[in-house]
Amino acid sequence: MNIYKLKYTDKETAIADFMSKGIYVEELVYAEGIQAIVEIGLIEAVDGYHYDIMSIQDIDFGTNEIIVNNPIHNFWI
């Protein structure tokens, strides 16, 4: 299982990236192998729009993937 913590400039950019990577089959419909998409949104005092994704497959999110020291959300596996 792969857990991704992601940051985008805004929600629209994130959705467009998810669609282009095949994470969404259509907006808000997960592709096969995607276990969860959590919209964290804006975080006070932190730039960007945030998502957490749980996936069976490896996905390259490039510079949108971030390391988080004090996460607001965690998946319990």
Secondary structure, DSSP 8 states (H G I E B T S, - for coil): -EEEEEEESSHHHHHHHHHHTTSEEETTEE-TTEEEEEEEEEETTEEEEEEEEEESS----GGGB---SS-S-----
